[in-house]
Amino acid sequence: IVTKQNPDKIRNELYDRLFNEDSVTGNASRSYTMNSTTAEEYLVTNWSLLKEAVNELNPDFNAIEAGAEACDVLIRCYLLDEAIDLALKRLL
């Protein structure tokens, strides 16, 4: 149950649970889309977001070597905190 007394605990539990959830980030299997062409389509307008995600999460990440699916997953992992915060704000 989400209450105003426990948002940090809930945030941490959600992050831990969702970080490796394929239907949220794709991190467990290293692909959310299970399709490189679809992942490439998702990246078309998100290059600056990818740059932010790389800088924040993995400065040694090589997008060319990793491929579109890995880039998509990295962005999804990067945005997870923000998505959880937005969801909790709506609930509280």
TIVO-2410 file (N, C-alpha, C; in nm, 3 decimals):
# residues 92
REC num residu      c1      c2      c3 atome chaine
REC   1      I   0.085  -0.118   0.000     N      A
REC   1      I   0.000   0.000   0.000    CA      A
REC   1      I   0.090   0.124   0.000     C      A
REC   2      V   0.061   0.215  -0.090     N      A
REC   2      V   0.137   0.339  -0.100    CA      A
REC   2      V   0.073   0.443  -0.010     C      A
REC   3      T   0.152   0.498   0.080     N      A
REC   3      T   0.104   0.606   0.165    CA      A
REC   3      T   0.207   0.717   0.166     C      A
REC   4      K   0.168   0.832   0.218     N      A
REC   4      K   0.261   0.944   0.227    CA      A
REC   4      K   0.374   0.916   0.326     C      A
REC   5      Q   0.359   0.815   0.409     N      A
REC   5      Q   0.462   0.781   0.507    CA      A
REC   5      Q   0.569   0.690   0.451     C      A
REC   6      N   0.545   0.625   0.338     N      A
REC   6      N   0.642   0.527   0.290    CA      A
REC   6      N   0.681   0.541   0.141     C      A
REC   7      P   0.682   0.659   0.083     N      A
REC   7      P   0.710   0.666  -0.061    CA      A
REC   7      P   0.850   0.620  -0.100     C      A
REC   8      D   0.950   0.645  -0.016     N      A
REC   8      D   1.086   0.604  -0.051    CA      A
REC   8      D   1.099   0.452  -0.052     C      A
REC   9      K   1.035   0.388   0.044     N      A
REC   9      K   1.039   0.242   0.050    CA      A
REC   9      K   0.970   0.184  -0.074     C      A
REC  10      I   0.855   0.237  -0.108     N      A
REC  10      I   0.781   0.190  -0.225    CA      A
REC  10      I   0.861   0.217  -0.353     C      A
REC  11      R   0.920   0.336  -0.364     N      A
REC  11      R   1.001   0.372  -0.481    CA      A
REC  11      R   1.114   0.271  -0.499     C      A
REC  12      N   1.184   0.241  -0.390     N      A
REC  12      N   1.297   0.147  -0.397    CA      A
REC  12      N   1.251   0.006  -0.435     C      A
REC  13      E   1.138  -0.037  -0.378     N      A
REC  13      E   1.086  -0.170  -0.410    CA      A
REC  13      E   1.043  -0.178  -0.556     C      A
REC  14      L   0.977  -0.073  -0.605     N      A
REC  14      L   0.936  -0.071  -0.745    CA      A
REC  14      L   1.058  -0.072  -0.837     C      A
REC  15      Y   1.157   0.008  -0.805     N      A
REC  15      Y   1.278   0.012  -0.889    CA      A
REC  15      Y   1.344  -0.125  -0.895     C      A
REC  16      D   1.360  -0.188  -0.778     N      A
REC  16      D   1.424  -0.320  -0.773    CA      A
REC  16      D   1.344  -0.422  -0.854     C      A
REC  17      R   1.213  -0.416  -0.846     N      A
REC  17      R   1.128  -0.512  -0.915    CA      A
REC  17      R   1.123  -0.486  -1.066     C      A
REC  18      L   1.116  -0.359  -1.104     N      A
REC  18      L   1.093  -0.325  -1.244    CA      A
REC  18      L   1.220  -0.314  -1.328     C      A
REC  19      F   1.335  -0.294  -1.265     N      A
REC  19      F   1.459  -0.275  -1.340    CA      A
REC  19      F   1.489  -0.393  -1.432     C      A
REC  20      N   1.462  -0.512  -1.387     N      A
REC  20      N   1.488  -0.632  -1.468    CA      A
REC  20      N   1.362  -0.693  -1.526     C      A
REC  21      E   1.255  -0.616  -1.531     N      A
REC  21      E   1.130  -0.664  -1.588    CA      A
REC  21      E   1.129  -0.636  -1.738     C      A
REC  22      D   1.127  -0.739  -1.818     N      A
REC  22      D   1.134  -0.722  -1.964    CA      A
REC  22      D   1.019  -0.638  -2.020     C      A
REC  23      S   0.902  -0.646  -1.959     N      A
REC  23      S   0.789  -0.570  -2.011    CA      A
REC  23      S   0.798  -0.421  -1.974     C      A
REC  24      V   0.897  -0.385  -1.894     N      A
REC  24      V   0.916  -0.245  -1.855    CA      A
REC  24      V   1.045  -0.189  -1.915     C      A
REC  25      T   1.157  -0.254  -1.889     N      A
REC  25      T   1.286  -0.204  -1.937    CA      A
REC  25      T   1.351  -0.293  -2.042     C      A
REC  26      G   1.321  -0.421  -2.040     N      A
REC  26      G   1.388  -0.514  -2.129    CA      A
REC  26      G   1.526  -0.554  -2.079     C      A
REC  27      N   1.559  -0.513  -1.959     N      A
REC  27      N   1.694  -0.534  -1.908    CA      A
REC  27      N   1.729  -0.681  -1.883     C      A
REC  28      A   1.634  -0.761  -1.843     N      A
REC  28      A   1.665  -0.902  -1.813    CA      A
REC  28      A   1.713  -0.977  -1.937     C      A
REC  29      S   1.644  -0.956  -2.048     N      A
REC  29      S   1.682  -1.026  -2.172    CA      A
REC  29      S   1.767  -0.940  -2.264     C      A
REC  30      R   1.788  -0.814  -2.223     N      A
REC  30      R   1.863  -0.716  -2.302    CA      A
REC  30      R   1.786  -0.668  -2.426     C      A
REC  31      S   1.652  -0.689  -2.423     N      A
REC  31      S   1.571  -0.637  -2.532    CA      A
REC  31      S   1.427  -0.619  -2.485     C      A
REC  32      Y   1.375  -0.498  -2.500     N      A
REC  32      Y   1.235  -0.472  -2.472    CA      A
REC  32      Y   1.150  -0.511  -2.593     C      A
REC  33      T   1.199  -0.480  -2.711     N      A
REC  33      T   1.121  -0.499  -2.833    CA      A
REC  33      T   1.133  -0.639  -2.892     C      A
REC  34      M   1.243  -0.706  -2.864     N      A
REC  34      M   1.275  -0.836  -2.926    CA      A
REC  34      M   1.280  -0.823  -3.078     C      A
REC  35      N   1.315  -0.701  -3.123     N      A
REC  35      N   1.319  -0.675  -3.266    CA      A
REC  35      N   1.408  -0.553  -3.289     C      A
REC  36      S   1.520  -0.572  -3.356     N      A
REC  36      S   1.615  -0.462  -3.373    CA      A
REC  36      S   1.559  -0.348  -3.458     C      A
REC  37      T   1.476  -0.381  -3.555     N      A
REC  37      T   1.418  -0.275  -3.639    CA      A
REC  37      T   1.325  -0.186  -3.559     C      A
REC  38      T   1.243  -0.245  -3.475     N      A
REC  38      T   1.154  -0.167  -3.389    CA      A
REC  38      T   1.236  -0.083  -3.292     C      A
REC  39      A   1.340  -0.140  -3.235     N      A
REC  39      A   1.426  -0.064  -3.144    CA      A
REC  39      A   1.490   0.053  -3.217     C      A
REC  40      E   1.533   0.033  -3.340     N      A
REC  40      E   1.589   0.142  -3.420    CA      A
REC  40      E   1.486   0.252  -3.441     C      A
REC  41      E   1.361   0.215  -3.466     N      A
REC  41      E   1.255   0.314  -3.484    CA      A
REC  41      E   1.235   0.396  -3.357     C      A
REC  42      Y   1.243   0.332  -3.242     N      A
REC  42      Y   1.228   0.403  -3.114    CA      A
REC  42      Y   1.342   0.502  -3.091     C      A
REC  43      L   1.458   0.473  -3.145     N      A
REC  43      L   1.574   0.560  -3.125    CA      A
REC  43      L   1.575   0.684  -3.214     C      A
REC  44      V   1.499   0.683  -3.320     N      A
REC  44      V   1.506   0.788  -3.421    CA      A
REC  44      V   1.503   0.929  -3.362     C      A
REC  45      T   1.415   0.955  -3.269     N      A
REC  45      T   1.405   1.090  -3.211    CA      A
REC  45      T   1.460   1.097  -3.069     C      A
REC  46      N   1.536   0.997  -3.029     N      A
REC  46      N   1.581   0.991  -2.890    CA      A
REC  46      N   1.733   0.988  -2.873     C      A
REC  47      W   1.807   1.043  -2.969     N      A
REC  47      W   1.952   1.039  -2.961    CA      A
REC  47      W   2.004   1.121  -2.842     C      A
REC  48      S   1.945   1.234  -2.814     N      A
REC  48      S   1.991   1.314  -2.700    CA      A
REC  48      S   1.959   1.243  -2.569     C      A
REC  49      L   1.848   1.173  -2.566     N      A
REC  49      L   1.813   1.095  -2.447    CA      A
REC  49      L   1.912   0.980  -2.429     C      A
REC  50      L   1.952   0.918  -2.538     N      A
REC  50      L   2.053   0.812  -2.530    CA      A
REC  50      L   2.183   0.868  -2.476     C      A
REC  51      K   2.221   0.985  -2.521     N      A
REC  51      K   2.345   1.048  -2.473    CA      A
REC  51      K   2.337   1.072  -2.322     C      A
REC  52      E   2.223   1.121  -2.274     N      A
REC  52      E   2.204   1.143  -2.130    CA      A
REC  52      E   2.215   1.010  -2.054     C      A
REC  53      A   2.149   0.907  -2.106     N      A
REC  53      A   2.151   0.776  -2.041    CA      A
REC  53      A   2.292   0.719  -2.034     C      A
REC  54      V   2.366   0.731  -2.142     N      A
REC  54      V   2.504   0.683  -2.145    CA      A
REC  54      V   2.587   0.759  -2.042     C      A
REC  55      N   2.577   0.890  -2.042     N      A
REC  55      N   2.655   0.972  -1.948    CA      A
REC  55      N   2.622   0.939  -1.803     C      A
REC  56      E   2.495   0.913  -1.776     N      A
REC  56      E   2.451   0.887  -1.638    CA      A
REC  56      E   2.477   0.744  -1.592     C      A
REC  57      L   2.449   0.647  -1.679     N      A
REC  57      L   2.451   0.508  -1.637    CA      A
REC  57      L   2.575   0.430  -1.676     C      A
REC  58      N   2.632   0.461  -1.793     N      A
REC  58      N   2.742   0.379  -1.841    CA      A
REC  58      N   2.828   0.455  -1.942     C      A
REC  59      P   2.917   0.541  -1.895     N      A
REC  59      P   2.998   0.622  -1.986    CA      A
REC  59      P   3.082   0.542  -2.086     C      A
REC  60      D   3.109   0.416  -2.058     N      A
REC  60      D   3.188   0.333  -2.147    CA      A
REC  60      D   3.102   0.261  -2.251     C      A
REC  61      F   2.971   0.282  -2.247     N      A
REC  61      F   2.877   0.217  -2.339    CA      A
REC  61      F   2.907   0.259  -2.482     C      A
REC  62      N   2.919   0.161  -2.570     N      A
REC  62      N   2.943   0.188  -2.712    CA      A
REC  62      N   2.817   0.151  -2.789     C      A
REC  63      A   2.741   0.253  -2.829     N      A
REC  63      A   2.612   0.230  -2.893    CA      A
REC  63      A   2.625   0.151  -3.023     C      A
REC  64      I   2.728   0.177  -3.099     N      A
REC  64      I   2.746   0.107  -3.226    CA      A
REC  64      I   2.769  -0.042  -3.202     C      A
REC  65      E   2.857  -0.075  -3.110     N      A
REC  65      E   2.883  -0.216  -3.081    CA      A
REC  65      E   2.764  -0.283  -3.013     C      A
REC  66      A   2.696  -0.211  -2.924     N      A
REC  66      A   2.586  -0.270  -2.848    CA      A
REC  66      A   2.462  -0.293  -2.933     C      A
REC  67      G   2.433  -0.203  -3.025     N      A
REC  67      G   2.317  -0.218  -3.112    CA      A
REC  67      G   2.194  -0.146  -3.059     C      A
REC  68      A   2.095  -0.138  -3.144     N      A
REC  68      A   1.974  -0.061  -3.116    CA      A
REC  68      A   1.896  -0.114  -2.996     C      A
REC  69      E   1.885  -0.245  -2.983     N      A
REC  69      E   1.808  -0.300  -2.872    CA      A
REC  69      E   1.872  -0.264  -2.738     C      A
REC  70      A   2.003  -0.271  -2.729     N      A
REC  70      A   2.072  -0.235  -2.605    CA      A
REC  70      A   2.057  -0.086  -2.577     C      A
REC  71      C   2.060  -0.005  -2.680     N      A
REC  71      C   2.041   0.140  -2.663    CA      A
REC  71      C   1.901   0.169  -2.609     C      A
REC  72      D   1.801   0.102  -2.664     N      A
REC  72      D   1.664   0.118  -2.619    CA      A
REC  72      D   1.650   0.078  -2.472     C      A
REC  73      V   1.710  -0.033  -2.434     N      A
REC  73      V   1.705  -0.079  -2.296    CA      A
REC  73      V   1.773   0.022  -2.203     C      A
REC  74      L   1.887   0.073  -2.244     N      A
REC  74      L   1.958   0.170  -2.161    CA      A
REC  74      L   1.872   0.293  -2.135     C      A
REC  75      I   1.805   0.342  -2.238     N      A
REC  75      I   1.715   0.457  -2.220    CA      A
REC  75      I   1.601   0.422  -2.125     C      A
REC  76      R   1.543   0.305  -2.140     N      A
REC  76      R   1.433   0.264  -2.052    CA      A
REC  76      R   1.479   0.254  -1.907     C      A
REC  77      C   1.597   0.202  -1.884     N      A
REC  77      C   1.651   0.195  -1.747    CA      A
REC  77      C   1.677   0.334  -1.693     C      A
REC  78      Y   1.725   0.422  -1.777     N      A
REC  78      Y   1.752   0.560  -1.739    CA      A
REC  78      Y   1.623   0.632  -1.698     C      A
REC  79      L   1.516   0.607  -1.766     N      A
REC  79      L   1.389   0.675  -1.739    CA      A
REC  79      L   1.306   0.611  -1.628     C      A
REC  80      L   1.349   0.495  -1.580     N      A
REC  80      L   1.270   0.422  -1.481    CA      A
REC  80      L   1.245   0.504  -1.355     C      A
REC  81      D   1.347   0.567  -1.299     N      A
REC  81      D   1.328   0.648  -1.178    CA      A
REC  81      D   1.222   0.756  -1.200     C      A
REC  82      E   1.231   0.825  -1.312     N      A
REC  82      E   1.137   0.932  -1.342    CA      A
REC  82      E   0.995   0.877  -1.356     C      A
REC  83      A   0.980   0.764  -1.421     N      A
REC  83      A   0.848   0.704  -1.438    CA      A
REC  83      A   0.788   0.662  -1.304     C      A
REC  84      I   0.870   0.606  -1.218     N      A
REC  84      I   0.822   0.567  -1.085    CA      A
REC  84      I   0.781   0.691  -1.006     C      A
REC  85      D   0.862   0.795  -1.011     N      A
REC  85      D   0.829   0.919  -0.940    CA      A
REC  85      D   0.696   0.977  -0.989     C      A
REC  86      L   0.676   0.978  -1.118     N      A
REC  86      L   0.549   1.030  -1.174    CA      A
REC  86      L   0.430   0.946  -1.128     C      A
REC  87      A   0.446   0.816  -1.129     N      A
REC  87      A   0.338   0.727  -1.085    CA      A
REC  87      A   0.306   0.750  -0.937     C      A
REC  88      L   0.408   0.763  -0.855     N      A
REC  88      L   0.386   0.783  -0.712    CA      A
REC  88      L   0.320   0.918  -0.685     C      A
REC  89      K   0.358   1.020  -0.759     N      A
REC  89      K   0.295   1.152  -0.743    CA      A
REC  89      K   0.146   1.146  -0.772     C      A
REC  90      R   0.109   1.066  -0.872     N      A
REC  90      R  -0.032   1.052  -0.905    CA      A
REC  90      R  -0.108   0.975  -0.798     C      A
REC  91      L  -0.041   0.883  -0.733     N      A
REC  91      L  -0.106   0.804  -0.630    CA      A
REC  91      L  -0.116   0.875  -0.496     C      A
REC  92      L  -0.023   0.965  -0.471     N      A
REC  92      L  -0.021   1.031  -0.338    CA      A
REC  92      L  -0.095   1.159  -0.340     C      A
***
